[in-house]
Amino acid sequence: MSLLYSSESPSSSSLCLNDSTTECLPCVISNITSFPASFYGTMPVSEDPRIEVLRRYSYGFALPSICLLGIIGNVFNLVVLTRRNMRGTAYIYMRVRYTGGSFLYGEPCNEINTAQLRVQNWEVPITTKCVDVKGFKKNMLAKMNLSSYAEFFNQVEKAHTLYSDHMNLTRFPISIVRKLPNLEFIDLSGNLLARIPNKVFLIAPKLNKLFLSDNEVIIPKKRPFLSSLTLGTLMLSNNGISAIYKYTFMKLPALEVLYLDDNNLRSISPSMFHSLPNLKYLHLGRNYLTNIPPKWMVSKSLMYYITKSQNTVDLK
């Protein structure tokens, strides 16, 4: 069908709606809704009708399904990461990421910002925030000669995190720590450490977090376990600790987070924690405690007090 302007009245309101090319009748454009259906077939279509169908399936079915699968996947991740055999430091950081926050805050370490120290060589990224010495010597003596690694430590002196976990260490790596004066976080979990230097503030004056889980730490009876004005997080999980004393945490006034879970504690007294005015998180789960003091007696600042899943004493 042709669509032509009238030859007699060349007005924009005169259209030919038939096959005639000689004479056209005037019409009003505003009354276009009265045009026959055959006329609309000649008008250009602004949108393919299939797009509406695609939009309905995309927003109505595909996107909700993807969101649902993501939620289910995250739930399964949390279930797996909170199991008993997933308490390593790496898994802890994964839990922090999935839960959106934790007392284990801080900038995470990764391949881009972590320097690697090995016996034969080392790798230092452009921006170094963390140091990993798990490939270094297993026996780190207090007076170990590190002169051949002077260049490495000069490049990483601003690092705030040290990883020395799961190395079967029997001694605290004093020589390494002293070379890193800006350390705020030291991970020594998964070793065989029994004694920790009492005056840790002399070795690591900026230390804020110390992980000592899965070791063989001995708690002294008549003196403080550690002395530090900056230590905020102390993890002593799974060390076989059978008792703590009124002096144990006396020299840790800044301590906010304390993990004592998975030990052999059979009794505790609120007075053991009265020297911790900033304590906000205390984990005493999976011990052998029978008489557990209420939260308000332990510390006025305490926000999270975990005491569930106590083991039972086998009398056989």
VOLOVEX-544992 format. One record per residue (C-alpha): x, y, z; residue in one letter. Coordinates in steps of 0.05 Angstrom, whole numbers, plus 5000, padded with zeros to 4 digits. Layout:
BEGIN
XYZA
...
***
This chain:
BEGIN
500050005000M
502850684982S
503051265030L
503151934991L
501852665003Y
496052964962S
497953304897S
492353814904E
493354014975S
500553894994P
498953925068S
502053505122S
494953325143S
492853025076S
494352295067L
492351775016C
489851145051L
488250764987N
491850564924D
490251214889S
495951664868T
491552224838T
487052474893E
487352454968C
482452655021L
484553095079P
485152765146C
486852955217V
493152645246I
490452685317S
485052195297N
490151675277I
486951165323T
481251105274S
485750865218F
484550165192P
488949605216A
492249545149S
495150235159F
498750045223Y
502149485186G
505949995146T
508550375208M
515550205234P
515649785298V
519550105355S
520949465394E
521148725378D
515448385417P
520347825434R
524348305477I
518548335527E
518547585531V
526047575542L
525348105596R
520047705631R
524247075633Y
530647445653S
527747855710Y
522347375730G
526146715730F
533546745713A
535847295762L
531847035823P
534646335809S
541846595807I
540746975873C
537746365906L
543545925885L
548446435912G
545046465979I
544845705984I
552245665965G
554246166019N
550245786071V
553845146053F
560545516058N
558945756128L
556845056149V
563344756124V
567845306152L
564945256222T
566344516230R
571144276283R
576744106234N
576544786199M
579345226254R
586045396221G
588046126211T
586646116136A
579645846149Y
578446376202I
579746926151Y
574946586103M
569546596157R
570847336168V
569747456094R
563247076091Y
560347356156T
562048076137G
566048256199G
569547996260S
574448186315F
579847926268L
579448556227Y
585048836186G
587548866115E
588048146087P
594547876060C
594947595990N
600047415937E
600548135915I
602748435982N
606247836016T
613747746015A
616347026016Q
622746846054L
626046176038R
632745876056V
635745955986Q
631946565960N
626347055972W
620847435936E
618848155953V
612948495919P
612849235903I
608349385962T
609748926021T
604848886079K
605848166100C
611747686108V
611146926101D
617046526129V
613945836126K
619145636074G
624845856119F
628945486172K
625045076221K
629745196279N
629745956290M
634446096348L
634146746386A
641146936363K
640646656293M
645246996243N
641047346190L
646447776159S
645847426092S
638447626090Y
639648366107A
637248596038E
630748226047F
629148516115F
630949216091N
625649156038Q
620248886084V
621349296147E
614549636140K
610748976139A
605248916192H
603848166189T
608247556200L
606246846182Y
610246306218S
604645806226D
604945046218H
612445006217M
613444536277N
617245096312L
619444946383T
622045656396R
619046336388F
622246656326P
625247246364I
630647376312S
625547446256I
620747876296V
626148366316R
627648486243K
620448716232L
619349306279P
612449486252N
609048816264L
601848856288E
599848126275F
603847486286I
601046806268D
604646236303L
598845746303S
600045006289G
607044956319N
610144616380L
611345236422L
611145156497A
614245796525R
612946496499I
617447086516P
614047456573N
616248156552K
613548116482V
612948876480F
620548926476L
620648476414I
614348726379A
612449416408P
606449506361K
603648796367L
596048786365N
594348056349K
597847426369L
595446736345F
598146156386L
592645646374S
594544906365D
601044936403N
603344666471E
603345326509V
604845296583I
601545816628I
606246026686P
603246006756K
606546596791K
607647116737R
603847426678P
603547026614F
605147636571L
606648376580S
604148856526S
600549516525L
598249436453T
595948706448L
588548686432G
587347976408T
590347346438L
588546656412M
590346066457L
585645546428S
587344806432N
593644836475N
591844336528G
591544896580I
588844616645S
588945236689A
589645996686I
591246436746Y
589847126773K
596647366746Y
595947066676T
592947666640F
594848216689M
599648566641K
594948596581L
590649216594P
588849316520A
586348596509L
579448586476E
579047886446V
581147246483L
580546536456Y
581245986508L
576845466474D
578744736462D
583044676525N
582644276589N
580044816635L
575944546693R
574645176732S
575245926724I
574146516770S
571547206749P
577547516784S
582047216730M
579247726680F
578448346724H
585148616699S
582148656629L
577849286629P
576949276553N
575148546544L
569448476494K
570047756469Y
571447136511L
571146436482H
571145876534L
567545346493G
569544616490R
573044576557N
571044186620Y
567844746658L
562144586705T
561145226745N
561245796695I
560646496724P
555446956692P
557447466641K
556448076686W
561347796737M
566947686687V
567348386657S
562848986650K
565349116580S
564248396556L
559748356495M
560747636470Y
561447076521Y
561746376491I
561345796540T
557345276502K
559344566483S
563044396547Q
566143696548N
564443196602T
569742906648V
570942166636D
571641856706L
573641166681K
***
